[in-house]
Structure formats: structure tokens, C-alpha cells
Amino acid sequence: MVREDCGIEAKEAAVHEAYKLLPLPELLASISSWIKSRYIARQQDVEGMMSTSVKASEARDSLSDNKELINTFEVP
């Protein structure tokens, strides 16, 4: 009888340990979702910075072109 009680207690302990692990997949999914959203946000930030850099470069080139145009019409 004592052996059976120990077996039951061990099974109950195993069930309790398994129960503690049940929320783990949800937690991992939540962490994964958070990491994915942060990655996407950073990618969008990088794309925004690159777009700003390209626009700034185009504006600089345009100013340079305008300066050359003005210089061609200046009277020596």
C-alpha cells in the first residue's frame, strides 16, 4: 500500500510540473511575436532613414546643379 501511495504522489508531482509548463508555449509565442514586431519596426526605421538620405542627396545634387546654372549666367 505504501508503494502505491508513493507512486500516486509521484504521478501527482509530475502532473503539477507539467501544469507549470503549459503556459510556456504561449509565453514563447508572445516573445516571438514581440521580437518579430521589433524587427519589422527597425526595418521600417532603416528604410525611412535610407529614404531621407536619398532625398537629401538628391536635394544636394539639385542645389549643385542650380549653382552651376547660376555660374553659367554670371557676367565676368
N, C-alpha and C positions, 0 to 999 in steps of 0.2 A: 504494500500500500504506500509506503514512503517513497519507493521508487517512482510510482505513478504520479505522486504529488510533485516530485521534483521535475518530472517530465512535463507536467501541466504548467508548472511555474516557468520552466524554460521556454515553452511554447508561448506563454503569455508575454514573457520578456521579449521574445523575438517579434511578436505582433506589435508590441509597443515601439520597438526600434524601427520596424518597417513603417509604422504610422508616422513616426517622426520624419521619415524620408519622403513621404508622399508630397508635401508642398515643394520639395526640391525641384522637380521638373518645371513647375510654374515659376519658381524663382529664377531658374536658368533661362527660361523663355523671356522673362521680364528683363533680365540683364542683357540678353542677346538683342532684344528689341531696342533697349536704351543705347547700346553700342552702335547698332545699325543707324539709329536716328542721329546720333552724334557724328558718325562718319558722313552721312548724307549732308548734314548741316555744314560740316567742314569743307566738303567738296563744293558745295554751293558758294561758300565764302571764298574759296580759292578761285572758282570761276568768276565770281564778282570782281575780285582783285585783278585777275588777268584781263577782264573786260575793261576795267578802269585804266589799267596800264596801257592797253592798246589804244583806248580813246585819248589818253594823254600823249602818247607817241604821235598819233595822227594830228592832234592839235599842234604839237611842237613842229611837226613837218609842215603843217599848213602855215604857221607863223613864219617859218623859214622861207617858204615859197613866197609869201607876201613880202617879206623883207627883200628878197631877190627881185621881185617885181617892182618894188618901190625904187630900188637902186638902179634899175634899168631906165627909169624915167627921170632920175635926178639930172639936173644940168651941171656939167662940170665947171 
